[in-house]
Amino acid sequence: MRVALFLTCVNDTLYPDTGRATTRLLTRLGVEVDFPMAQTCCGQAHYNTGYRHEAEPLARHFAEVFRDYEAIVTPSGSCGAMVRELYPRMGARARAEGRGDGLAATLAPVVPRTYELTEFLVDVLGVTDVGAYYPHTVTYHPTCHGLRGLGLGDRPLRLLRAVKGLELVELPGAEECCGFGGTFAVKNPDVSAAMGADKVRNAESTSAEVLCAGDNSCLMHIGGTMARLGTRMRPVHIAEILAGTEEEAAA
């Protein structure tokens, strides 16, 4: 199967190891992975900040870049939800504003073919045991877009439970937002910081070594809070856990 890796702005700029891990993991499972060099922002930051018309050229570009792939895989529930949930809304709004069906027709082909990494593994490849090894105690934070926008459910947990050497412990208040929310953290810094502190205190109560999630934007916020509070817990993207092997650990 030939898929396109949609890495996203945050990962490409700040967390390239997540993209490398995603590629190693998919390749190990027999998937041919392409990285279209023309990919840019999906428009989520613009759209969520109120610049909805300005997001449209970015959405059109996304559809053009990824239109020929069987599947588009992203290690980001946030950006995955932008394509799956909000692209159809953009097309519907353009129609309601009397601008015709052009935008909706352009975006429609890529919407059902875009998958967050864990749902691609479970729903498309049909695997939960990816042959991973990660000898650490881990707790999992389900990020808002993955949990509510994409409805990932227990897919990430099923994958983590199958990882050799990994001890998974339940996170109290797991479904509560970490407080990042993109520009929410900028516009409401005190509330955002308080929510982040609550999330980290809950994570610390598990005594886990690692807090895992599927969005590096949320992990960035949580990791910053961990640093300020002086915790020894590490934030790690789920792709980096699932890509781990015993051979790499022994090297």
C-alpha angles and dihedrals in degrees: 000000000000117000137171121235111225099195099179130221098275094050095043092050103035111010110037091151088071090059091048091049092049091051093048091048096049093043090052088055092054099261121139107226125203126188109206104214093207093066117121137164115327090221098252096128091052095044096048092048092055100262093119099153090047089055092059098079089051091051091049090050091050091053091049095049096047103032098106099053127101090221138004113214124195131181089217127085088191097058092036089057090049091060098038101038108024104034090068089050090052091053092047092049092051088052092048090051090057095253094124133237097295097105094044091049092050095050100038099081096057097044099078093037095058115097136179108233099254095047090048090053095047103032103032105027092031096223135127098167104064095173094257129158123199116156099201142099108255137186121195128224114198106214119225099248093047094044100042106016099044100020094226091169114175097341094107091046093051090053093048094048089057094054111111114239094012120124110201117205125188118254114225111233089011095163094054115106117256091223101249104108095158108260089011087080090054097044096041105029098159094050091043092051092048092051091048091051091051090051093050093047089052090049092049090053089066093060088223120155094218137036109207130197140156098239123066091198089065091041089053090056093043092044092052090051091049090053093050092048092046098237121161093217117114128219111226131177114239091236090063091052094047092048093056120109136185090244091057092046091053094048 
